[in-house]
Amino acid sequence: MAGSSSLAILYVAAHANPMSRTFVQAASGVIVGLFLQPSTSGIVALVTGALSLSALPRRSFIGGVALFALGAAAGVAAMILTSMTLARC
């Protein structure tokens, strides 16, 4: 999940336009959500997401923030689902 999100970010970095910069916020959010604990990856992804949000045009900013939040929620959910150990009965 983190790898595919990183590839999406790299693709948009090479082919940037306002629409793709808005939608790539979801991928940034996924990486932030996956590495939410204090780690270098999470901090770098958070800074990258904040910088790319600040580069969005004014009309795309709200959509970018919403997509970033959805991506972060998906990343946190994936982290929780993959790190939980099932109770043995």
GROMACS elastic network, one bead per residue, 0.5 to 0.9 nm:
[ bonds ]
;  ai    aj funct       b0    kb
    1     4     6  0.53341   500
    1     5     6  0.61884   500
    1     6     6  0.85845   500
    1    30     6  0.79525   500
    1    31     6  0.82568   500
    1    34     6  0.88124   500
    1    75     6  0.84072   500
    1    78     6  0.86472   500
    2     5     6  0.50743   500
    2     6     6  0.60650   500
    2     7     6  0.86173   500
    2    27     6  0.82779   500
    2    30     6  0.71203   500
    2    31     6  0.57195   500
    2    34     6  0.74736   500
    2    75     6  0.85925   500
    3     6     6  0.50437   500
    3     7     6  0.61923   500
    3     8     6  0.86517   500
    3    31     6  0.89416   500
    4     7     6  0.50170   500
    4     8     6  0.62272   500
    4     9     6  0.86793   500
    4    27     6  0.83102   500
    5     8     6  0.50799   500
    5     9     6  0.63019   500
    5    10     6  0.87036   500
    5    24     6  0.84227   500
    5    26     6  0.83888   500
    5    28     6  0.70308   500
    5    30     6  0.70626   500
    5    31     6  0.69481   500
    6     9     6  0.50524   500
    6    10     6  0.61905   500
    6    11     6  0.86046   500
    6    27     6  0.71950   500
    6    28     6  0.79005   500
    6    31     6  0.78472   500
    7    10     6  0.50345   500
    7    11     6  0.60996   500
    7    12     6  0.86276   500
    8    11     6  0.51087   500
    8    12     6  0.62694   500
    8    13     6  0.85831   500
    8    24     6  0.68921   500
    8    27     6  0.68845   500
    9    12     6  0.52127   500
    9    13     6  0.61305   500
    9    14     6  0.87670   500
    9    21     6  0.87811   500
    9    24     6  0.61480   500
    9    25     6  0.85635   500
    9    27     6  0.68018   500
    9    28     6  0.73552   500
   10    14     6  0.63831   500
   10    15     6  0.86982   500
   11    14     6  0.52339   500
   11    15     6  0.61497   500
   11    16     6  0.81351   500
   12    16     6  0.50616   500
   12    17     6  0.78190   500
   12    20     6  0.62085   500
   12    21     6  0.66710   500
   12    24     6  0.70885   500
   13    16     6  0.55131   500
   13    21     6  0.83451   500
   15    20     6  0.81312   500
   16    19     6  0.83166   500
   16    20     6  0.63625   500
   16    21     6  0.64413   500
   17    20     6  0.55050   500
   17    21     6  0.61528   500
   17    22     6  0.87320   500
   18    21     6  0.51554   500
   18    22     6  0.62922   500
   18    23     6  0.88923   500
   18    56     6  0.67733   500
   18    57     6  0.72497   500
   18    60     6  0.77936   500
   19    22     6  0.52407   500
   19    23     6  0.64826   500
   19    24     6  0.87633   500
   19    60     6  0.80094   500
   20    23     6  0.51251   500
   20    24     6  0.59861   500
   20    25     6  0.88343   500
   21    24     6  0.52895   500
   21    25     6  0.68987   500
   21    52     6  0.73677   500
   21    53     6  0.82392   500
   21    55     6  0.85491   500
   21    56     6  0.69837   500
   21    60     6  0.89456   500
   21    64     6  0.80416   500
   22    25     6  0.58132   500
   22    26     6  0.83100   500
   22    52     6  0.87225   500
   22    53     6  0.78832   500
   22    56     6  0.69519   500
   22    60     6  0.63200   500
   22    61     6  0.74926   500
   22    63     6  0.68121   500
   22    65     6  0.85827   500
   22    67     6  0.78339   500
   23    26     6  0.60981   500
   23    27     6  0.78630   500
   23    63     6  0.82562   500
   23    64     6  0.67086   500
   23    67     6  0.68663   500
   23    68     6  0.86344   500
   24    27     6  0.52363   500
   24    28     6  0.65138   500
   24    29     6  0.87088   500
   24    64     6  0.81008   500
   24    67     6  0.81330   500
   24    68     6  0.82333   500
   25    29     6  0.60775   500
   25    30     6  0.86240   500
   25    49     6  0.66987   500
   25    52     6  0.78675   500
   25    53     6  0.74987   500
   25    63     6  0.89371   500
   25    64     6  0.56587   500
   25    65     6  0.73107   500
   25    66     6  0.84598   500
   25    67     6  0.56499   500
   25    69     6  0.84672   500
   25    71     6  0.73961   500
   26    29     6  0.50101   500
   26    30     6  0.62607   500
   26    31     6  0.88564   500
   26    64     6  0.77597   500
   26    65     6  0.87426   500
   26    66     6  0.82946   500
   26    69     6  0.73491   500
   26    70     6  0.64398   500
   26    72     6  0.73819   500
   26    74     6  0.89956   500
   27    30     6  0.50978   500
   27    31     6  0.65124   500
   27    32     6  0.87510   500
   27    67     6  0.84810   500
   27    68     6  0.74357   500
   27    71     6  0.60911   500
   27    72     6  0.84142   500
   28    31     6  0.53111   500
   28    32     6  0.62885   500
   28    33     6  0.86217   500
   28    45     6  0.63788   500
   28    46     6  0.76070   500
   28    48     6  0.76427   500
   28    49     6  0.56510   500
   28    68     6  0.65197   500
   28    71     6  0.69825   500
   28    72     6  0.76988   500
   29    32     6  0.50019   500
   29    33     6  0.59778   500
   29    34     6  0.85070   500
   29    45     6  0.79872   500
   29    46     6  0.79146   500
   29    49     6  0.72799   500
   29    67     6  0.75240   500
   29    69     6  0.62129   500
   29    70     6  0.70220   500
   29    73     6  0.76105   500
   29    74     6  0.80275   500
   29    75     6  0.70673   500
   30    33     6  0.50278   500
   30    34     6  0.60701   500
   30    35     6  0.86079   500
   30    68     6  0.77448   500
   30    69     6  0.87033   500
   30    70     6  0.80106   500
   30    73     6  0.72691   500
   30    74     6  0.60208   500
   30    76     6  0.76291   500
   30    78     6  0.88810   500
   31    34     6  0.51300   500
   31    35     6  0.62051   500
   31    36     6  0.82395   500
   31    41     6  0.80992   500
   31    42     6  0.69919   500
   31    45     6  0.63744   500
   31    46     6  0.84002   500
   31    71     6  0.78921   500
   31    72     6  0.71447   500
   31    75     6  0.63938   500
   32    35     6  0.53515   500
   32    36     6  0.55800   500
   32    41     6  0.78974   500
   32    42     6  0.51178   500
   32    43     6  0.76886   500
   32    44     6  0.85518   500
   32    45     6  0.55745   500
   32    46     6  0.58549   500
   32    49     6  0.84167   500
   32    71     6  0.82029   500
   32    72     6  0.58734   500
   32    75     6  0.70071   500
   32    76     6  0.82802   500
   33    36     6  0.50967   500
   33    37     6  0.87066   500
   33    42     6  0.77926   500
   33    71     6  0.71952   500
   33    73     6  0.62781   500
   33    74     6  0.69440   500
   33    77     6  0.79483   500
   33    78     6  0.83127   500
   33    79     6  0.75503   500
   34    37     6  0.83355   500
   34    42     6  0.77199   500
   34    72     6  0.75429   500
   34    74     6  0.82791   500
   34    76     6  0.54740   500
   34    77     6  0.82046   500
   34    78     6  0.69268   500
   34    79     6  0.54201   500
   34    80     6  0.88228   500
   35    38     6  0.75978   500
   35    39     6  0.67669   500
   35    40     6  0.85651   500
   35    41     6  0.63544   500
   35    43     6  0.83511   500
   35    45     6  0.85501   500
   35    75     6  0.80007   500
   35    76     6  0.81636   500
   35    79     6  0.80264   500
   36    39     6  0.74387   500
   36    41     6  0.86553   500
   36    42     6  0.55239   500
   36    43     6  0.81678   500
   36    72     6  0.87394   500
   36    75     6  0.85971   500
   36    76     6  0.74214   500
   36    79     6  0.89435   500
   37    42     6  0.70535   500
   38    41     6  0.84968   500
   38    42     6  0.67340   500
   38    43     6  0.72422   500
   39    42     6  0.53800   500
   39    43     6  0.63324   500
   39    44     6  0.86627   500
   40    43     6  0.51831   500
   40    44     6  0.60481   500
   40    45     6  0.84773   500
   41    44     6  0.52233   500
   41    45     6  0.60476   500
   41    46     6  0.84829   500
   42    45     6  0.51164   500
   42    46     6  0.60083   500
   42    47     6  0.85986   500
   43    46     6  0.50473   500
   43    47     6  0.61768   500
   43    48     6  0.84882   500
   44    47     6  0.51968   500
   44    48     6  0.60204   500
   44    49     6  0.84865   500
   45    49     6  0.59695   500
   45    50     6  0.85105   500
   46    49     6  0.50912   500
   46    50     6  0.61549   500
   46    51     6  0.86114   500
   47    50     6  0.50850   500
   47    51     6  0.61205   500
   47    52     6  0.85623   500
   48    51     6  0.51678   500
   48    52     6  0.61111   500
   48    53     6  0.84758   500
   49    52     6  0.51996   500
   49    53     6  0.60159   500
   49    54     6  0.85904   500
   49    68     6  0.78190   500
   50    53     6  0.50753   500
   50    54     6  0.62312   500
   50    55     6  0.87794   500
   51    54     6  0.51336   500
   51    55     6  0.64426   500
   52    55     6  0.50546   500
   52    56     6  0.66533   500
   53    56     6  0.53770   500
   53    57     6  0.87625   500
   53    60     6  0.89867   500
   53    61     6  0.65734   500
   53    64     6  0.65743   500
   53    65     6  0.72353   500
   53    68     6  0.88865   500
   54    57     6  0.81281   500
   54    61     6  0.77952   500
   55    61     6  0.87250   500
   56    59     6  0.81008   500
   56    60     6  0.60937   500
   56    61     6  0.57181   500
   56    64     6  0.78075   500
   57    60     6  0.54367   500
   57    61     6  0.62369   500
   58    61     6  0.52768   500
   58    62     6  0.78965   500
   59    62     6  0.69910   500
   59    63     6  0.80211   500
   60    63     6  0.53732   500
   60    64     6  0.60730   500
   60    65     6  0.87065   500
   61    65     6  0.61656   500
   61    66     6  0.86227   500
   62    65     6  0.51370   500
   62    66     6  0.62102   500
   62    67     6  0.86287   500
   63    66     6  0.50824   500
   63    67     6  0.61162   500
   63    68     6  0.84780   500
   64    67     6  0.51218   500
   64    68     6  0.60039   500
   64    69     6  0.85694   500
   65    68     6  0.50024   500
   65    69     6  0.61778   500
   65    70     6  0.86465   500
   66    69     6  0.51352   500
   66    70     6  0.62268   500
   66    71     6  0.85886   500
   67    70     6  0.50221   500
   67    71     6  0.60346   500
   67    72     6  0.84925   500
   68    71     6  0.50937   500
   68    72     6  0.61001   500
   68    73     6  0.86017   500
   69    72     6  0.50540   500
   69    73     6  0.61524   500
   69    74     6  0.86027   500
   70    73     6  0.51052   500
   70    74     6  0.62036   500
   70    75     6  0.86252   500
   71    74     6  0.50346   500
   71    75     6  0.61367   500
   71    76     6  0.86209   500
   72    75     6  0.50019   500
   72    76     6  0.61338   500
   72    77     6  0.85081   500
   73    76     6  0.51288   500
   73    77     6  0.60818   500
   73    78     6  0.85566   500
   74    77     6  0.50503   500
   74    78     6  0.61147   500
   74    79     6  0.85558   500
   75    78     6  0.50680   500
   75    79     6  0.60960   500
   75    80     6  0.85771   500
   76    79     6  0.50065   500
   76    80     6  0.61017   500
   76    81     6  0.85273   500
   77    80     6  0.51178   500
   77    81     6  0.60414   500
   77    82     6  0.85266   500
   78    81     6  0.51224   500
   78    82     6  0.60427   500
   78    83     6  0.84323   500
   79    82     6  0.53433   500
   79    83     6  0.59944   500
   79    84     6  0.85062   500
   80    83     6  0.53297   500
   80    84     6  0.60386   500
   81    84     6  0.57613   500
   81    85     6  0.88401   500
   82    85     6  0.82694   500
   85    88     6  0.89369   500
